[in-house]
Amino acid sequence: MLDDSLLLRGLRLERDAYGRRQLLRIYRFDFTPDGRTRQSGDLALAGTVPQWALVRQADGDVYLDLRRPRD
């Protein structure tokens, strides 16, 4: 993370897997993959549980769904 900071970008209500409403917080952050270029991304949290991340890169955005089990 650059500048050691997060920016709260938005709040919204979403339903969880059981149909209950939960507050989703979306944060913006900046990072550098190579020490020279600055890129940004978003991270969504429901409580303390990561839901998804979006990383913006020069060759296209990368979306990571963090709710699904990993193989």
PDB file with one MODEL, atoms N, CA, C and O in Angstrom:
MODEL        1
ATOM      1  N   MET A   1       0.830  -1.169   0.000  1.00  0.00           N
ATOM      2  CA  MET A   1       0.000   0.000   0.000  1.00  0.00           C
ATOM      3  C   MET A   1       0.880   1.240   0.000  1.00  0.00           C
ATOM      4  O   MET A   1       1.841   1.342   0.762  1.00  0.00           O
ATOM      5  N   LEU A   2       0.541   2.153  -0.846  1.00  0.00           N
ATOM      6  CA  LEU A   2       1.275   3.425  -0.858  1.00  0.00           C
ATOM      7  C   LEU A   2       0.625   4.390   0.119  1.00  0.00           C
ATOM      8  O   LEU A   2      -0.586   4.341   0.330  1.00  0.00           O
ATOM      9  N   ASP A   3       1.393   5.233   0.694  1.00  0.00           N
ATOM     10  CA  ASP A   3       0.920   6.277   1.612  1.00  0.00           C
ATOM     11  C   ASP A   3       0.254   5.715   2.868  1.00  0.00           C
ATOM     12  O   ASP A   3      -0.264   6.488   3.674  1.00  0.00           O
ATOM     13  N   ASP A   4       0.249   4.406   3.057  1.00  0.00           N
ATOM     14  CA  ASP A   4      -0.368   3.779   4.233  1.00  0.00           C
ATOM     15  C   ASP A   4      -1.779   4.281   4.499  1.00  0.00           C
ATOM     16  O   ASP A   4      -2.137   4.545   5.647  1.00  0.00           O
ATOM     17  N   SER A   5      -2.585   4.416   3.450  1.00  0.00           N
ATOM     18  CA  SER A   5      -3.931   4.936   3.666  1.00  0.00           C
ATOM     19  C   SER A   5      -4.958   4.218   2.797  1.00  0.00           C
ATOM     20  O   SER A   5      -4.658   3.690   1.727  1.00  0.00           O
ATOM     21  N   LEU A   6      -6.161   4.227   3.305  1.00  0.00           N
ATOM     22  CA  LEU A   6      -7.334   3.736   2.589  1.00  0.00           C
ATOM     23  C   LEU A   6      -8.338   4.865   2.534  1.00  0.00           C
ATOM     24  O   LEU A   6      -8.401   5.687   3.449  1.00  0.00           O
ATOM     25  N   LEU A   7      -9.121   4.916   1.475  1.00  0.00           N
ATOM     26  CA  LEU A   7     -10.159   5.911   1.333  1.00  0.00           C
ATOM     27  C   LEU A   7     -11.495   5.192   1.280  1.00  0.00           C
ATOM     28  O   LEU A   7     -11.705   4.343   0.413  1.00  0.00           O
ATOM     29  N   LEU A   8     -12.400   5.518   2.192  1.00  0.00           N
ATOM     30  CA  LEU A   8     -13.736   4.942   2.141  1.00  0.00           C
ATOM     31  C   LEU A   8     -14.452   5.532   0.940  1.00  0.00           C
ATOM     32  O   LEU A   8     -14.728   6.731   0.897  1.00  0.00           O
ATOM     33  N   ARG A   9     -14.751   4.690  -0.030  1.00  0.00           N
ATOM     34  CA  ARG A   9     -15.337   5.138  -1.284  1.00  0.00           C
ATOM     35  C   ARG A   9     -16.853   5.027  -1.289  1.00  0.00           C
ATOM     36  O   ARG A   9     -17.523   5.772  -2.005  1.00  0.00           O
ATOM     37  N   GLY A  10     -17.408   4.104  -0.498  1.00  0.00           N
ATOM     38  CA  GLY A  10     -18.859   3.974  -0.497  1.00  0.00           C
ATOM     39  C   GLY A  10     -19.363   2.970   0.519  1.00  0.00           C
ATOM     40  O   GLY A  10     -18.618   2.133   1.030  1.00  0.00           O
ATOM     41  N   LEU A  11     -20.659   3.081   0.796  1.00  0.00           N
ATOM     42  CA  LEU A  11     -21.369   2.156   1.669  1.00  0.00           C
ATOM     43  C   LEU A  11     -22.633   1.714   0.939  1.00  0.00           C
ATOM     44  O   LEU A  11     -23.264   2.511   0.245  1.00  0.00           O
ATOM     45  N   ARG A  12     -23.001   0.441   1.095  1.00  0.00           N
ATOM     46  CA  ARG A  12     -24.263  -0.008   0.526  1.00  0.00           C
ATOM     47  C   ARG A  12     -24.725  -1.268   1.239  1.00  0.00           C
ATOM     48  O   ARG A  12     -23.934  -1.986   1.850  1.00  0.00           O
ATOM     49  N   LEU A  13     -26.013  -1.515   1.147  1.00  0.00           N
ATOM     50  CA  LEU A  13     -26.585  -2.723   1.723  1.00  0.00           C
ATOM     51  C   LEU A  13     -26.648  -3.801   0.654  1.00  0.00           C
ATOM     52  O   LEU A  13     -27.048  -3.546  -0.482  1.00  0.00           O
ATOM     53  N   GLU A  14     -26.250  -5.001   1.031  1.00  0.00           N
ATOM     54  CA  GLU A  14     -26.344  -6.156   0.139  1.00  0.00           C
ATOM     55  C   GLU A  14     -26.855  -7.327   0.950  1.00  0.00           C
ATOM     56  O   GLU A  14     -26.793  -7.324   2.180  1.00  0.00           O
ATOM     57  N   ARG A  15     -27.356  -8.316   0.259  1.00  0.00           N
ATOM     58  CA  ARG A  15     -27.818  -9.529   0.934  1.00  0.00           C
ATOM     59  C   ARG A  15     -26.699 -10.560   0.958  1.00  0.00           C
ATOM     60  O   ARG A  15     -25.954 -10.709  -0.011  1.00  0.00           O
ATOM     61  N   ASP A  16     -26.590 -11.270   2.081  1.00  0.00           N
ATOM     62  CA  ASP A  16     -25.594 -12.336   2.169  1.00  0.00           C
ATOM     63  C   ASP A  16     -26.176 -13.621   1.595  1.00  0.00           C
ATOM     64  O   ASP A  16     -27.284 -13.611   1.057  1.00  0.00           O
ATOM     65  N   ALA A  17     -25.450 -14.717   1.700  1.00  0.00           N
ATOM     66  CA  ALA A  17     -25.879 -15.996   1.137  1.00  0.00           C
ATOM     67  C   ALA A  17     -27.167 -16.512   1.775  1.00  0.00           C
ATOM     68  O   ALA A  17     -27.843 -17.360   1.192  1.00  0.00           O
ATOM     69  N   TYR A  18     -27.518 -16.012   2.964  1.00  0.00           N
ATOM     70  CA  TYR A  18     -28.730 -16.426   3.669  1.00  0.00           C
ATOM     71  C   TYR A  18     -29.882 -15.439   3.496  1.00  0.00           C
ATOM     72  O   TYR A  18     -30.945 -15.616   4.092  1.00  0.00           O
ATOM     73  N   GLY A  19     -29.681 -14.413   2.691  1.00  0.00           N
ATOM     74  CA  GLY A  19     -30.726 -13.433   2.437  1.00  0.00           C
ATOM     75  C   GLY A  19     -30.796 -12.306   3.444  1.00  0.00           C
ATOM     76  O   GLY A  19     -31.678 -11.451   3.351  1.00  0.00           O
ATOM     77  N   ARG A  20     -29.893 -12.284   4.399  1.00  0.00           N
ATOM     78  CA  ARG A  20     -29.865 -11.211   5.399  1.00  0.00           C
ATOM     79  C   ARG A  20     -29.137  -9.997   4.834  1.00  0.00           C
ATOM     80  O   ARG A  20     -28.174 -10.129   4.079  1.00  0.00           O
ATOM     81  N   ARG A  21     -29.612  -8.815   5.212  1.00  0.00           N
ATOM     82  CA  ARG A  21     -28.937  -7.601   4.769  1.00  0.00           C
ATOM     83  C   ARG A  21     -27.662  -7.383   5.575  1.00  0.00           C
ATOM     84  O   ARG A  21     -27.612  -7.631   6.779  1.00  0.00           O
ATOM     85  N   GLN A  22     -26.644  -6.915   4.882  1.00  0.00           N
ATOM     86  CA  GLN A  22     -25.376  -6.604   5.529  1.00  0.00           C
ATOM     87  C   GLN A  22     -24.818  -5.318   4.920  1.00  0.00           C
ATOM     88  O   GLN A  22     -25.060  -5.004   3.755  1.00  0.00           O
ATOM     89  N   LEU A  23     -24.081  -4.599   5.723  1.00  0.00           N
ATOM     90  CA  LEU A  23     -23.459  -3.356   5.266  1.00  0.00           C
ATOM     91  C   LEU A  23     -22.145  -3.691   4.573  1.00  0.00           C
ATOM     92  O   LEU A  23     -21.282  -4.360   5.143  1.00  0.00           O
ATOM     93  N   LEU A  24     -22.004  -3.224   3.351  1.00  0.00           N
ATOM     94  CA  LEU A  24     -20.786  -3.443   2.570  1.00  0.00           C
ATOM     95  C   LEU A  24     -20.034  -2.117   2.499  1.00  0.00           C
ATOM     96  O   LEU A  24     -20.587  -1.110   2.057  1.00  0.00           O
ATOM     97  N   ARG A  25     -18.772  -2.116   2.934  1.00  0.00           N
ATOM     98  CA  ARG A  25     -17.909  -0.930   2.870  1.00  0.00           C
ATOM     99  C   ARG A  25     -16.907  -1.135   1.736  1.00  0.00           C
ATOM    100  O   ARG A  25     -16.293  -2.197   1.630  1.00  0.00           O
ATOM    101  N   ILE A  26     -16.745  -0.126   0.897  1.00  0.00           N
ATOM    102  CA  ILE A  26     -15.823  -0.216  -0.240  1.00  0.00           C
ATOM    103  C   ILE A  26     -14.720   0.816  -0.047  1.00  0.00           C
ATOM    104  O   ILE A  26     -14.977   2.010   0.103  1.00  0.00           O
ATOM    105  N   TYR A  27     -13.496   0.327  -0.054  1.00  0.00           N
ATOM    106  CA  TYR A  27     -12.317   1.171   0.160  1.00  0.00           C
ATOM    107  C   TYR A  27     -11.475   1.248  -1.105  1.00  0.00           C
ATOM    108  O   TYR A  27     -11.387   0.276  -1.855  1.00  0.00           O
ATOM    109  N   ARG A  28     -10.855   2.402  -1.343  1.00  0.00           N
ATOM    110  CA  ARG A  28      -9.909   2.589  -2.437  1.00  0.00           C
ATOM    111  C   ARG A  28      -8.507   2.593  -1.838  1.00  0.00           C
ATOM    112  O   ARG A  28      -8.292   3.152  -0.762  1.00  0.00           O
ATOM    113  N   PHE A  29      -7.562   1.977  -2.522  1.00  0.00           N
ATOM    114  CA  PHE A  29      -6.168   1.983  -2.081  1.00  0.00           C
ATOM    115  C   PHE A  29      -5.267   2.106  -3.293  1.00  0.00           C
ATOM    116  O   PHE A  29      -5.677   1.781  -4.407  1.00  0.00           O
ATOM    117  N   ASP A  30      -4.053   2.569  -3.090  1.00  0.00           N
ATOM    118  CA  ASP A  30      -3.036   2.656  -4.142  1.00  0.00           C
ATOM    119  C   ASP A  30      -1.902   1.708  -3.791  1.00  0.00           C
ATOM    120  O   ASP A  30      -1.598   1.481  -2.620  1.00  0.00           O
ATOM    121  N   PHE A  31      -1.283   1.161  -4.829  1.00  0.00           N
ATOM    122  CA  PHE A  31      -0.169   0.244  -4.620  1.00  0.00           C
ATOM    123  C   PHE A  31       0.775   0.346  -5.811  1.00  0.00           C
ATOM    124  O   PHE A  31       0.446   0.948  -6.833  1.00  0.00           O
ATOM    125  N   THR A  32       1.942  -0.247  -5.662  1.00  0.00           N
ATOM    126  CA  THR A  32       2.904  -0.317  -6.751  1.00  0.00           C
ATOM    127  C   THR A  32       3.405  -1.753  -6.884  1.00  0.00           C
ATOM    128  O   THR A  32       3.955  -2.306  -5.931  1.00  0.00           O
ATOM    129  N   PRO A  33       3.223  -2.353  -8.042  1.00  0.00           N
ATOM    130  CA  PRO A  33       3.697  -3.721  -8.225  1.00  0.00           C
ATOM    131  C   PRO A  33       5.202  -3.810  -8.485  1.00  0.00           C
ATOM    132  O   PRO A  33       5.812  -4.859  -8.275  1.00  0.00           O
ATOM    133  N   ASP A  34       5.799  -2.700  -8.945  1.00  0.00           N
ATOM    134  CA  ASP A  34       7.210  -2.761  -9.341  1.00  0.00           C
ATOM    135  C   ASP A  34       8.072  -1.666  -8.702  1.00  0.00           C
ATOM    136  O   ASP A  34       9.265  -1.579  -8.994  1.00  0.00           O
ATOM    137  N   GLY A  35       7.493  -0.836  -7.844  1.00  0.00           N
ATOM    138  CA  GLY A  35       8.257   0.231  -7.210  1.00  0.00           C
ATOM    139  C   GLY A  35       8.344   1.502  -8.032  1.00  0.00           C
ATOM    140  O   GLY A  35       8.901   2.495  -7.564  1.00  0.00           O
ATOM    141  N   ARG A  36       7.806   1.500  -9.249  1.00  0.00           N
ATOM    142  CA  ARG A  36       7.880   2.682 -10.112  1.00  0.00           C
ATOM    143  C   ARG A  36       6.512   3.221 -10.495  1.00  0.00           C
ATOM    144  O   ARG A  36       6.315   4.436 -10.529  1.00  0.00           O
ATOM    145  N   THR A  37       5.569   2.341 -10.784  1.00  0.00           N
ATOM    146  CA  THR A  37       4.256   2.781 -11.246  1.00  0.00           C
ATOM    147  C   THR A  37       3.240   2.722 -10.109  1.00  0.00           C
ATOM    148  O   THR A  37       3.305   1.862  -9.231  1.00  0.00           O
ATOM    149  N   ARG A  38       2.310   3.658 -10.156  1.00  0.00           N
ATOM    150  CA  ARG A  38       1.261   3.735  -9.145  1.00  0.00           C
ATOM    151  C   ARG A  38      -0.037   3.224  -9.757  1.00  0.00           C
ATOM    152  O   ARG A  38      -0.445   3.667 -10.830  1.00  0.00           O
ATOM    153  N   GLN A  39      -0.680   2.288  -9.065  1.00  0.00           N
ATOM    154  CA  GLN A  39      -1.950   1.746  -9.526  1.00  0.00           C
ATOM    155  C   GLN A  39      -2.941   1.785  -8.373  1.00  0.00           C
ATOM    156  O   GLN A  39      -2.556   1.960  -7.217  1.00  0.00           O
ATOM    157  N   SER A  40      -4.220   1.620  -8.697  1.00  0.00           N
ATOM    158  CA  SER A  40      -5.232   1.681  -7.647  1.00  0.00           C
ATOM    159  C   SER A  40      -6.086   0.425  -7.658  1.00  0.00           C
ATOM    160  O   SER A  40      -6.097  -0.343  -8.620  1.00  0.00           O
ATOM    161  N   GLY A  41      -6.795   0.245  -6.562  1.00  0.00           N
ATOM    162  CA  GLY A  41      -7.697  -0.887  -6.442  1.00  0.00           C
ATOM    163  C   GLY A  41      -8.785  -0.568  -5.437  1.00  0.00           C
ATOM    164  O   GLY A  41      -8.704   0.412  -4.696  1.00  0.00           O
ATOM    165  N   ASP A  42      -9.801  -1.409  -5.425  1.00  0.00           N
ATOM    166  CA  ASP A  42     -10.892  -1.300  -4.472  1.00  0.00           C
ATOM    167  C   ASP A  42     -11.001  -2.607  -3.716  1.00  0.00           C
ATOM    168  O   ASP A  42     -10.700  -3.673  -4.252  1.00  0.00           O
ATOM    169  N   LEU A  43     -11.436  -2.519  -2.458  1.00  0.00           N
ATOM    170  CA  LEU A  43     -11.646  -3.692  -1.619  1.00  0.00           C
ATOM    171  C   LEU A  43     -12.979  -3.524  -0.915  1.00  0.00           C
ATOM    172  O   LEU A  43     -13.238  -2.478  -0.319  1.00  0.00           O
ATOM    173  N   ALA A  44     -13.835  -4.547  -0.976  1.00  0.00           N
ATOM    174  CA  ALA A  44     -15.139  -4.510  -0.314  1.00  0.00           C
ATOM    175  C   ALA A  44     -15.113  -5.430   0.895  1.00  0.00           C
ATOM    176  O   ALA A  44     -14.673  -6.576   0.809  1.00  0.00           O
ATOM    177  N   LEU A  45     -15.592  -4.914   2.028  1.00  0.00           N
ATOM    178  CA  LEU A  45     -15.647  -5.673   3.273  1.00  0.00           C
ATOM    179  C   LEU A  45     -17.076  -5.688   3.805  1.00  0.00           C
ATOM    180  O   LEU A  45     -17.770  -4.672   3.780  1.00  0.00           O
ATOM    181  N   ALA A  46     -17.504  -6.844   4.281  1.00  0.00           N
ATOM    182  CA  ALA A  46     -18.762  -6.983   5.025  1.00  0.00           C
ATOM    183  C   ALA A  46     -18.346  -7.331   6.446  1.00  0.00           C
ATOM    184  O   ALA A  46     -17.922  -8.455   6.714  1.00  0.00           O
ATOM    185  N   GLY A  47     -18.465  -6.379   7.351  1.00  0.00           N
ATOM    186  CA  GLY A  47     -17.883  -6.564   8.677  1.00  0.00           C
ATOM    187  C   GLY A  47     -16.377  -6.564   8.522  1.00  0.00           C
ATOM    188  O   GLY A  47     -15.801  -5.592   8.033  1.00  0.00           O
ATOM    189  N   THR A  48     -15.734  -7.647   8.934  1.00  0.00           N
ATOM    190  CA  THR A  48     -14.281  -7.772   8.741  1.00  0.00           C
ATOM    191  C   THR A  48     -13.944  -8.799   7.660  1.00  0.00           C
ATOM    192  O   THR A  48     -12.780  -9.158   7.481  1.00  0.00           O
ATOM    193  N   VAL A  49     -14.961  -9.269   6.944  1.00  0.00           N
ATOM    194  CA  VAL A  49     -14.772 -10.335   5.951  1.00  0.00           C
ATOM    195  C   VAL A  49     -14.649  -9.736   4.554  1.00  0.00           C
ATOM    196  O   VAL A  49     -15.579  -9.078   4.088  1.00  0.00           O
ATOM    197  N   PRO A  50     -13.519  -9.949   3.874  1.00  0.00           N
ATOM    198  CA  PRO A  50     -13.369  -9.462   2.500  1.00  0.00           C
ATOM    199  C   PRO A  50     -14.382 -10.139   1.572  1.00  0.00           C
ATOM    200  O   PRO A  50     -14.605 -11.347   1.652  1.00  0.00           O
ATOM    201  N   GLN A  51     -14.991  -9.336   0.691  1.00  0.00           N
ATOM    202  CA  GLN A  51     -15.978  -9.851  -0.253  1.00  0.00           C
ATOM    203  C   GLN A  51     -15.430  -9.924  -1.677  1.00  0.00           C
ATOM    204  O   GLN A  51     -15.578 -10.938  -2.360  1.00  0.00           O
ATOM    205  N   TRP A  52     -14.804  -8.849  -2.108  1.00  0.00           N
ATOM    206  CA  TRP A  52     -14.200  -8.813  -3.440  1.00  0.00           C
ATOM    207  C   TRP A  52     -13.129  -7.726  -3.487  1.00  0.00           C
ATOM    208  O   TRP A  52     -13.075  -6.836  -2.638  1.00  0.00           O
ATOM    209  N   ALA A  53     -12.289  -7.830  -4.500  1.00  0.00           N
ATOM    210  CA  ALA A  53     -11.255  -6.821  -4.755  1.00  0.00           C
ATOM    211  C   ALA A  53     -11.207  -6.560  -6.249  1.00  0.00           C
ATOM    212  O   ALA A  53     -11.423  -7.467  -7.052  1.00  0.00           O
ATOM    213  N   LEU A  54     -10.925  -5.331  -6.616  1.00  0.00           N
ATOM    214  CA  LEU A  54     -10.760  -4.931  -8.004  1.00  0.00           C
ATOM    215  C   LEU A  54      -9.426  -4.212  -8.102  1.00  0.00           C
ATOM    216  O   LEU A  54      -9.207  -3.210  -7.422  1.00  0.00           O
ATOM    217  N   VAL A  55      -8.539  -4.714  -8.939  1.00  0.00           N
ATOM    218  CA  VAL A  55      -7.208  -4.133  -9.117  1.00  0.00           C
ATOM    219  C   VAL A  55      -7.132  -3.586 -10.533  1.00  0.00           C
ATOM    220  O   VAL A  55      -7.342  -4.313 -11.503  1.00  0.00           O
ATOM    221  N   ARG A  56      -6.828  -2.297 -10.642  1.00  0.00           N
ATOM    222  CA  ARG A  56      -6.713  -1.658 -11.960  1.00  0.00           C
ATOM    223  C   ARG A  56      -5.269  -1.734 -12.426  1.00  0.00           C
ATOM    224  O   ARG A  56      -4.352  -1.301 -11.728  1.00  0.00           O
ATOM    225  N   GLN A  57      -5.083  -2.294 -13.622  1.00  0.00           N
ATOM    226  CA  GLN A  57      -3.751  -2.423 -14.196  1.00  0.00           C
ATOM    227  C   GLN A  57      -3.760  -1.856 -15.600  1.00  0.00           C
ATOM    228  O   GLN A  57      -4.821  -1.701 -16.204  1.00  0.00           O
ATOM    229  N   ALA A  58      -2.596  -1.549 -16.117  1.00  0.00           N
ATOM    230  CA  ALA A  58      -2.477  -0.952 -17.445  1.00  0.00           C
ATOM    231  C   ALA A  58      -3.050  -1.864 -18.528  1.00  0.00           C
ATOM    232  O   ALA A  58      -3.619  -1.379 -19.507  1.00  0.00           O
ATOM    233  N   ASP A  59      -2.905  -3.171 -18.362  1.00  0.00           N
ATOM    234  CA  ASP A  59      -3.386  -4.099 -19.383  1.00  0.00           C
ATOM    235  C   ASP A  59      -4.786  -4.639 -19.085  1.00  0.00           C
ATOM    236  O   ASP A  59      -5.225  -5.594 -19.725  1.00  0.00           O
ATOM    237  N   GLY A  60      -5.490  -4.042 -18.126  1.00  0.00           N
ATOM    238  CA  GLY A  60      -6.869  -4.427 -17.832  1.00  0.00           C
ATOM    239  C   GLY A  60      -7.103  -4.632 -16.343  1.00  0.00           C
ATOM    240  O   GLY A  60      -6.174  -4.863 -15.569  1.00  0.00           O
ATOM    241  N   ASP A  61      -8.362  -4.541 -15.971  1.00  0.00           N
ATOM    242  CA  ASP A  61      -8.733  -4.702 -14.568  1.00  0.00           C
ATOM    243  C   ASP A  61      -8.797  -6.180 -14.191  1.00  0.00           C
ATOM    244  O   ASP A  61      -9.124  -7.032 -15.017  1.00  0.00           O
ATOM    245  N   VAL A  62      -8.480  -6.465 -12.930  1.00  0.00           N
ATOM    246  CA  VAL A  62      -8.556  -7.827 -12.401  1.00  0.00           C
ATOM    247  C   VAL A  62      -9.558  -7.819 -11.251  1.00  0.00           C
ATOM    248  O   VAL A  62      -9.387  -7.096 -10.269  1.00  0.00           O
ATOM    249  N   TYR A  63     -10.611  -8.634 -11.386  1.00  0.00           N
ATOM    250  CA  TYR A  63     -11.634  -8.746 -10.346  1.00  0.00           C
ATOM    251  C   TYR A  63     -11.424 -10.053  -9.597  1.00  0.00           C
ATOM    252  O   TYR A  63     -11.281 -11.111 -10.210  1.00  0.00           O
ATOM    253  N   LEU A  64     -11.406  -9.980  -8.268  1.00  0.00           N
ATOM    254  CA  LEU A  64     -11.228 -11.170  -7.441  1.00  0.00           C
ATOM    255  C   LEU A  64     -12.451 -11.317  -6.539  1.00  0.00           C
ATOM    256  O   LEU A  64     -12.716 -10.451  -5.706  1.00  0.00           O
ATOM    257  N   ASP A  65     -13.186 -12.397  -6.701  1.00  0.00           N
ATOM    258  CA  ASP A  65     -14.321 -12.689  -5.830  1.00  0.00           C
ATOM    259  C   ASP A  65     -13.775 -13.455  -4.634  1.00  0.00           C
ATOM    260  O   ASP A  65     -13.395 -14.619  -4.765  1.00  0.00           O
ATOM    261  N   LEU A  66     -13.732 -12.825  -3.486  1.00  0.00           N
ATOM    262  CA  LEU A  66     -13.124 -13.413  -2.301  1.00  0.00           C
ATOM    263  C   LEU A  66     -14.116 -14.220  -1.462  1.00  0.00           C
ATOM    264  O   LEU A  66     -13.744 -14.775  -0.428  1.00  0.00           O
ATOM    265  N   ARG A  67     -15.370 -14.287  -1.901  1.00  0.00           N
ATOM    266  CA  ARG A  67     -16.395 -15.046  -1.176  1.00  0.00           C
ATOM    267  C   ARG A  67     -16.361 -16.512  -1.529  1.00  0.00           C
ATOM    268  O   ARG A  67     -16.771 -17.344  -0.719  1.00  0.00           O
ATOM    269  N   ARG A  68     -15.885 -16.859  -2.712  1.00  0.00           N
ATOM    270  CA  ARG A  68     -15.849 -18.254  -3.148  1.00  0.00           C
ATOM    271  C   ARG A  68     -14.699 -18.996  -2.523  1.00  0.00           C
ATOM    272  O   ARG A  68     -13.625 -18.429  -2.322  1.00  0.00           O
ATOM    273  N   PRO A  69     -14.911 -20.270  -2.209  1.00  0.00           N
ATOM    274  CA  PRO A  69     -13.783 -21.068  -1.701  1.00  0.00           C
ATOM    275  C   PRO A  69     -12.699 -21.181  -2.760  1.00  0.00           C
ATOM    276  O   PRO A  69     -12.993 -21.285  -3.951  1.00  0.00           O
ATOM    277  N   ARG A  70     -11.465 -21.159  -2.331  1.00  0.00           N
ATOM    278  CA  ARG A  70     -10.334 -21.289  -3.255  1.00  0.00           C
ATOM    279  C   ARG A  70      -9.963 -22.745  -3.408  1.00  0.00           C
ATOM    280  O   ARG A  70     -10.083 -23.536  -2.473  1.00  0.00           O
ATOM    281  N   ASP A  71      -9.513 -23.086  -4.597  1.00  0.00           N
ATOM    282  CA  ASP A  71      -9.070 -24.485  -4.860  1.00  0.00           C
ATOM    283  C   ASP A  71      -7.689 -24.720  -4.326  1.00  0.00           C
ATOM    284  O   ASP A  71      -7.158 -25.823  -4.453  1.00  0.00           O
TER     285      ASP A  71
ENDMDL
END
